[in-house]
Amino acid sequence: MSEQVKNRVTSEEKWVKIIAPYRNGDTLHSWWQVINTFVPYVALWVLMVFSLQYSYWITIPLILVSAGFLVRLFIIFHDCGHGSFFSSKTLSETIGFILGVLAFTPYHRWHHSHLQHHRTVGNLDKRGIGDVWTLTVDEYLALPKRKQLAYRIFRNAIVMFALGAPLLFLVGNRFTKKSFTRKDKISVYATNAGIALLATTLCLTIGWKAYLLIQIPVMYFASIGGVYLFYLQHQFDGTHWYTEQEWDFKTVALHGSSYYKLPKVLQWFSGNIGFHHIHHLSSKIPNYRLAKCHAENELFSNIKPIPFLKGFSYVNLKLWDTKAGKLIRFKDLKIARA
């Protein structure tokens, strides 16, 4: 065995031992997180229904808070799919399906794509599954003008977040594709049926106007927040992407996944997903142990955090410059060409 391979094996053994104590969920802690997120979400729905009798201006702040709870429910849904929340696969899938109905997201279909994302993230040769559409500078310049325009429109912040995010959850997740497996298709159909049943029950209980005045804006703001967090997990200044030959799981986890340092309140609502470098190192670590794992181990001391407000500037990064080894803005293309 070569010296380089020996060092790599030794390094891997070290980080595997480091993360081992944090892997797999504690049943009581997991249930408590389900309760302290689901119950307030339902309570907020009750408050929003009552608030409509007085003024929609009272409802709006409740909608924003509800959107935050829905993002947190989605994080639990996400952890269930990784098997990091409950030891029982049946329980994980049951809770995941229910939360998927609330978040308008088919459980099995979403996780099928998401697990592929974990296996290919940061790999320039395996883009396109479970990630944000990203072209290299050379790929973009080789496109005809109309396709360049289509890419620019897609990567526009307003299109991607204000329009694309809610359309993805409200509309995109309702349909299947030929490429879907039978299990994926059933997941979509079952989730659609669950959404229809819940929507019908609520419409009959509180009225269809009240339902739409609450459900649509809650989903709208939650989807924008969720997609923004997902975007920033791998699209930031300082991220690293590699070719298939160069790709290494640990390196991409620690240097191709962000540490987004959110204010404590937002960290709670986002289920600690800002510690995304830890999550990609081991998806078996439940969200409530990510911060602890980061804080207690020297391995992560050199990970540079992204300040909260700084993160918003990274939505301007559009293309991967293979020569410079970084993401760039469209207006940097002239420099990249030189």
Secondary structure, DSSP 8 states (H G I E B T S, - for coil): --HHHHHHHHHHHHHHHHHGGG-S--HHHHHHHHHHHHHHHHHHHHHHHHHTTT-HHHHHHHHHHHHHHHHHHHHHHHHHHHT-S-S-HHHHHHHHHHHHHHTT--HHHHHHHHHHHHHHTTBGGG-SSSS---EEHHHHHTS-HHHHHHHHHHH-HIIIIIIIHHHHHHTGGG---TTS-HHHHHHHHHHHHHHHHHHHHHHHHH-HHHHHHHHHHHHHHHHHHHHHHHHHTT-STT---B-TTT--HHHHHHHSS-BEE--HHHHHHTTTTTBHHHHHH-TTS-GGGHHHHHHH-GGGTT---EETTHHHHGGG--EEETTTTEEE-GGGHHHHH-
